[in-house]
Amino acid sequence: MTGDAYEWVRVIDYQPAQNLADAGFLHWQNTTLIETGRDLPYTEHWNRKKGFTSSIPLHLQLEDRTNGCRAAFLMVGRDFMFARERTVSIPPGMTLHEAVSQASNEEHARQLVDCEISFGSIAEAGGPLLIHNSTLPWKTGTLFQFDLSGETIVTIPDIAPNGKNLTRRWHRVHTEGNC
C-alpha cells in the first residue's frame, strides 16, 4: 500500500512491465469491492462468487532450477489458477506484440508467448482439475495434472512451445495450505 492506494506487484505477468504502477483505490459499495485507478483511468467491480464458501487455500510458489523460471499454483474452494512465466525476457520498453513481431525466428516468437496463466475448477471433491481459460489456447478444456507426492519436487506434464510433450520439474519454494 502506497498512501491510500494499493499497488499490485506482478511476479508473473503475461504482458511486459509498464512504466506506470498498477495502483488503485479500494472501497466497498454494499457487497461489491470497487477499484479505481490511481495512475490510469479504470474502474473494476469485484464480486464474490455465488455459493462461495471460505476454505483454506492451497498456494505453491515453484521454481525450475535449470532455467530459473517461476510458477505459482493457487486453489481456493473449487477454483484454481496456475501461472508460469516465460523462459525468455521481453526487451524493456516493448509490448508483447512488438517483441513477437520483431522476433528473430519462429522458435523465438513461440518462446515469447509461452507464458501460461490458466484458470479452472474441480467438479467434485477428489475429482480432476479442468482448465476453463488459458493464455495457451490448446490448454482450454484440458485437465491440469500435477504430482505433489515429492516433498520438494512437483512434476507437471506439459507441452513445449514446439508442440512436443515434456514433464516440468518444479522445486517448491513456498507452500501454504494443505497439499
Solvent accessible surface area in square Angstrom, and as a share of the most:
residue,aa,sasa,rsa
1,M,145,0.65
2,T,76,0.44
3,G,64,0.61
4,D,114,0.59
5,A,1,0.01
6,Y,90,0.34
7,E,72,0.32
8,W,103,0.36
9,V,121,0.70
10,R,134,0.49
11,V,94,0.54
12,I,27,0.14
13,D,46,0.24
14,Y,52,0.20
15,Q,90,0.40
16,P,20,0.13
17,A,99,0.77
18,Q,122,0.54
19,N,160,0.82
20,L,90,0.45
21,A,32,0.25
22,D,39,0.20
23,A,1,0.01
24,G,0,0.00
25,F,78,0.33
26,L,54,0.27
27,H,93,0.42
28,W,161,0.57
29,Q,107,0.48
30,N,143,0.73
31,T,116,0.67
32,T,26,0.15
33,L,40,0.20
34,I,10,0.05
35,E,6,0.03
36,T,46,0.27
37,G,19,0.18
38,R,87,0.32
39,D,57,0.30
40,L,92,0.46
41,P,133,0.84
42,Y,61,0.23
43,T,78,0.45
44,E,70,0.31
45,H,114,0.51
46,W,138,0.49
47,N,105,0.54
48,R,175,0.64
49,K,127,0.54
50,K,194,0.82
51,G,78,0.75
52,F,69,0.29
53,T,105,0.61
54,S,97,0.62
55,S,52,0.34
56,I,131,0.67
57,P,57,0.36
58,L,20,0.10
59,H,40,0.18
60,L,1,0.01
61,Q,73,0.32
62,L,5,0.02
63,E,52,0.23
64,D,18,0.09
65,R,151,0.55
66,T,128,0.74
67,N,77,0.39
68,G,41,0.40
69,C,4,0.02
70,R,105,0.38
71,A,3,0.03
72,A,22,0.17
73,F,3,0.01
74,L,68,0.34
75,M,33,0.15
76,V,46,0.26
77,G,34,0.33
78,R,125,0.46
79,D,51,0.26
80,F,7,0.03
81,M,56,0.25
82,F,2,0.01
83,A,6,0.05
84,R,0,0.00
85,E,31,0.14
86,R,29,0.10
87,T,68,0.40
88,V,38,0.22
89,S,99,0.64
90,I,23,0.12
91,P,62,0.39
92,P,137,0.86
93,G,86,0.83
94,M,36,0.16
95,T,61,0.35
96,L,13,0.06
97,H,143,0.64
98,E,70,0.32
99,A,5,0.04
100,V,49,0.28
101,S,76,0.49
102,Q,126,0.56
103,A,23,0.18
104,S,97,0.63
105,N,88,0.45
106,E,115,0.51
107,E,72,0.32
108,H,57,0.26
109,A,21,0.16
110,R,90,0.33
111,Q,55,0.24
112,L,1,0.00
113,V,54,0.31
114,D,12,0.06
115,C,0,0.00
116,E,0,0.00
117,I,33,0.17
118,S,0,0.00
119,F,98,0.41
120,G,5,0.05
121,S,25,0.16
122,I,24,0.12
123,A,84,0.65
124,E,111,0.50
125,A,92,0.72
126,G,84,0.81
127,G,19,0.19
128,P,80,0.51
129,L,19,0.09
130,L,69,0.34
131,I,3,0.02
132,H,84,0.38
133,N,93,0.48
134,S,23,0.15
135,T,44,0.26
136,L,5,0.02
137,P,98,0.61
138,W,126,0.44
139,K,21,0.09
140,T,66,0.38
141,G,53,0.51
142,T,58,0.34
143,L,87,0.44
144,F,14,0.06
145,Q,99,0.44
146,F,53,0.22
147,D,69,0.36
148,L,40,0.20
149,S,96,0.62
150,G,31,0.30
151,E,163,0.73
152,T,80,0.47
153,I,35,0.18
154,V,1,0.00
155,T,33,0.19
156,I,8,0.04
157,P,73,0.46
158,D,11,0.06
159,I,59,0.30
160,A,15,0.12
161,P,36,0.23
162,N,75,0.39
163,G,52,0.50
164,K,138,0.58
165,N,134,0.69
166,L,56,0.28
167,T,86,0.50
168,R,24,0.09
169,R,138,0.51
170,W,2,0.01
171,H,45,0.20
172,R,45,0.16
173,V,89,0.51
174,H,81,0.36
175,T,51,0.30
176,E,90,0.40
177,G,35,0.34
178,N,118,0.61
179,C,87,0.52
